[in-house]
């Protein structure tokens, strides 16, 4: 009877959410695609040939390299998102020792809160979402001061969708959804798994053994917070509650196709360089150049050894396909301009449009991180017995521009311009591209004919609002259509007049 009870507990604890069951295999593929290396090989993402033995397949897995675009693209996103640290105003939350310790060691594992949020952004990009759990050790302390004296404070945990096995929401009368049930894998040690189960009233810790198919409740605590302190961090929301949209969902499929094509490259090189030798079973063949082939004396002349050359796929065609797939990946990720390793053929307008699309994507990701962090601070304050009144602000715009192209265009404009005012504006823009402060720019500009800031702004607006017009040469009567301020200045200096 006791064993039956443990088996029932095992079935209860092992129950998973239907969405977890549907997406687990896909999440594992996204995780392999991001990690690469040995994890990707273990995933067996190469297509197996017909009649290929397991040994041949494993040898092909070991010899096929992975060009990891998923990790590269997420690294690009993270580098832009956290180029500037978020701005935090803590409101009524006192910046004491507890908060300072939390900022420097948010997860009790040595990671600062900024590093923790960076990792949250990384894994939400991989899976489409991830969970963060704000919790505090349960100790006997009557006051907040007693907790601080004992070194007890809230800390955060990062949970990927691979370990959160079950959850449930309940809709309030006011329309808001509350998380009412939450279960995740806390630790795995061989066949023994520790699972933590949260409700609004209780926290249960289970230990289940997959070998014996038994589970035991080892700890049961009261949930003094009265709610489940888990925050769902979206990368991008989907139509299913609790499910996000991964940044690399489609990119991972293209990466797998490139992986298989790189295997074909390796196989093509082997077939072209090492043709097959066809012999009878009793023919003795040596190895290496100049090796001896010993045939039986009574061998039928029609069974003499011969070479079999395979018509392998031209390697250049495979590499051309790979190159096209890389371009598809850059288009999907809007990273063609920032990941380019050679001179791009895009026009200035096309590159600017791509930068704007990438900027919009990063701004959306920053908004989701900002919302998640606000919710984490609300939970932190609940543990402190106060109400969160602070603010968190992530960068809303990201300076993504082709500085080299802009400098080249300004240099060409400066070479053609003669008007001192125009030259001053060009110099101002060049210094601005070098990230100089306005005061430093004015100090570096020529002082012989100082140009006030308001005049520079006016001239810049005039240049940006230039309208094409016609000018006439009074001497010859010739007319020309003027399309740039520089052309207007040259014609004016030569005596041409506006119509």
Residue pairs with C-beta under 8 A, 6 or more apart in sequence:
3 214
6 212
6 214
6 215
6 216
7 213
7 214
9 206
9 208
9 214
9 215
9 216
9 217
10 208
10 209
10 213
10 214
10 215
12 215
13 183
13 195
13 197
13 206
13 208
13 215
14 208
14 215
15 166
16 165
16 166
17 165
17 166
17 167
17 168
19 240
19 242
19 243
20 161
20 164
20 165
20 166
23 161
23 243
24 162
27 127
27 160
27 161
27 162
28 43
28 162
29 43
29 45
29 252
30 70
30 126
30 127
30 246
30 248
30 249
30 252
31 39
31 126
31 127
31 160
31 162
32 39
32 40
32 42
32 43
32 45
33 40
33 68
33 70
33 248
33 251
33 252
33 255
33 256
34 68
34 70
34 71
34 74
34 126
34 248
35 71
36 66
36 68
36 70
36 71
37 66
40 66
40 259
41 61
41 62
44 57
44 61
45 256
45 259
45 260
46 57
46 60
46 61
46 64
46 259
46 260
46 263
47 260
48 57
49 56
49 57
52 60
60 263
60 266
60 267
63 263
63 266
64 259
64 262
64 263
64 266
65 262
66 255
66 259
66 262
67 255
67 258
67 259
67 262
67 322
68 255
69 251
69 254
69 255
69 258
69 326
69 329
70 126
70 248
70 251
70 252
70 255
72 339
73 247
73 248
73 251
73 329
73 333
73 335
73 339
74 122
74 125
74 126
74 247
74 248
76 333
76 335
76 338
76 339
77 121
77 125
77 247
77 361
77 362
77 365
78 118
78 121
78 122
78 125
80 358
80 362
80 398
80 400
81 118
81 121
81 362
81 365
81 366
81 369
81 394
81 395
81 398
82 114
82 118
82 121
83 395
83 398
84 395
85 114
86 114
86 117
86 369
86 370
86 373
86 392
86 393
86 394
86 395
87 392
87 393
88 390
88 391
88 392
88 393
89 390
89 391
89 392
90 99
90 390
91 388
91 389
91 390
91 391
92 386
92 387
92 389
92 390
93 99
93 377
93 380
93 381
93 384
93 386
93 388
93 389
93 390
96 148
97 148
98 148
98 153
98 384
101 153
102 113
102 153
102 154
102 155
102 380
103 112
103 113
103 114
104 112
104 113
105 111
105 112
105 155
106 112
106 113
106 115
106 116
106 155
106 156
107 116
107 155
107 156
107 157
107 158
108 155
111 119
113 156
116 156
116 158
117 369
117 373
119 158
120 130
120 132
120 158
120 233
120 369
120 372
121 365
121 369
123 130
123 158
123 160
124 130
124 233
124 234
124 235
124 244
124 368
125 235
125 246
125 247
125 248
125 365
126 160
126 246
126 247
126 248
127 160
127 161
127 162
127 235
127 244
127 246
128 161
128 234
128 235
128 236
128 238
128 243
128 244
128 245
128 246
128 247
128 249
129 161
129 232
129 233
129 234
129 235
129 242
129 243
129 244
130 158
130 159
130 160
130 161
130 233
131 158
131 159
131 160
131 161
131 164
131 184
131 230
131 231
131 232
131 233
132 156
132 157
132 158
132 159
132 230
132 231
132 233
132 372
132 376
133 156
133 157
133 159
133 184
133 229
133 230
133 231
134 154
134 155
134 156
134 229
134 230
134 231
134 376
134 379
134 380
134 383
135 154
135 155
135 156
135 157
135 229
136 152
136 153
136 154
136 155
136 383
137 152
138 221
138 224
139 147
139 150
139 152
141 147
141 150
141 152
144 384
144 385
147 153
153 383
154 379
154 380
154 383
154 384
156 376
159 184
159 230
163 184
163 185
164 182
164 183
164 184
165 183
165 184
165 185
165 195
166 181
166 182
166 183
167 179
167 181
167 182
167 183
167 242
168 179
168 180
168 181
169 177
169 178
169 179
169 180
169 241
169 242
170 177
170 178
170 180
171 177
171 178
172 178
177 241
178 227
179 227
179 228
179 230
179 232
180 199
180 200
180 228
181 198
181 199
181 228
182 197
182 198
182 199
182 228
182 230
183 195
183 196
183 197
183 198
184 195
184 196
185 193
185 194
185 195
186 194
186 195
186 196
186 205
187 193
187 194
188 194
191 209
191 210
191 211
192 207
192 208
192 209
192 210
193 207
193 208
193 209
193 210
194 205
194 206
194 207
195 205
195 206
195 207
195 208
196 203
196 204
196 205
196 206
197 203
197 204
197 205
197 206
198 223
198 228
198 230
199 223
199 228
200 223
200 226
200 227
200 228
201 222
201 223
202 220
202 221
202 222
202 223
203 220
203 221
203 222
203 223
204 217
204 219
204 220
204 221
205 217
205 218
205 219
205 220
206 215
206 216
206 217
206 218
207 215
207 216
207 218
208 214
208 215
208 216
209 215
225 379
225 382
225 383
227 382
229 379
229 382
231 372
231 375
231 376
231 379
232 242
232 372
233 368
233 369
233 372
234 244
234 368
234 372
235 244
235 245
235 246
235 247
235 365
235 368
236 244
236 245
236 247
236 364
236 365
236 368
237 244
237 245
238 244
238 245
246 252
247 333
250 332
251 329
251 332
251 333
254 325
254 328
254 329
254 332
255 329
257 325
258 322
258 325
258 326
261 318
261 321
261 322
261 325
262 322
264 313
264 318
265 315
265 318
265 319
267 312
268 312
268 313
268 314
268 315
268 318
269 315
271 310
271 312
272 310
272 312
275 307
275 308
275 309
275 310
276 307
276 308
276 310
277 285
277 305
277 306
277 307
277 308
278 305
278 306
278 307
278 308
279 285
279 293
279 305
280 295
280 296
280 299
280 303
280 305
282 296
283 293
283 294
283 295
283 296
283 299
283 305
284 292
284 293
284 294
285 291
285 293
285 294
285 305
286 292
286 293
293 305
295 304
295 305
327 336
330 336
330 339
330 340
334 354
334 357
334 358
334 361
335 358
336 344
336 346
336 351
336 354
337 344
337 346
337 351
337 354
337 355
337 358
337 400
337 402
338 358
338 400
344 351
346 354
348 402
348 405
348 409
351 402
351 405
352 401
352 402
355 400
355 401
355 402
358 398
358 400
359 397
359 398
359 400
362 398
363 396
363 397
363 398
366 394
366 395
366 396
367 394
367 396
369 394
370 392
370 393
370 394
373 392
373 394
374 388
374 391
374 392
377 388
377 390
377 392
378 388
380 388
381 387
381 388
403 433
406 429
406 433
407 430
407 433
410 426
410 429
410 430
410 433
411 430
413 426
413 486
414 423
414 426
414 427
414 430
416 486
416 490
417 423
417 426
417 485
417 486
417 489
418 489
418 490
418 493
419 485
419 489
420 449
421 451
421 455
421 459
422 459
422 463
422 485
422 486
422 489
424 445
424 446
424 449
424 451
424 456
424 459
425 456
425 459
425 460
425 463
427 445
427 446
428 441
428 445
428 456
428 460
429 460
431 440
431 441
431 444
431 445
432 441
436 444
438 453
442 453
445 451
451 459
462 485
463 485
466 484
466 485
468 481
468 482
468 483
469 481
469 482
469 488
469 498
469 499
470 479
470 480
470 481
470 482
470 498
470 499
471 479
471 480
471 482
471 488
471 491
471 492
471 496
471 497
471 498
471 499
472 478
472 479
472 496
472 497
472 498
472 499
473 479
473 494
473 495
473 496
474 495
474 496
474 497
475 495
479 499
480 491
480 496
482 488
482 491
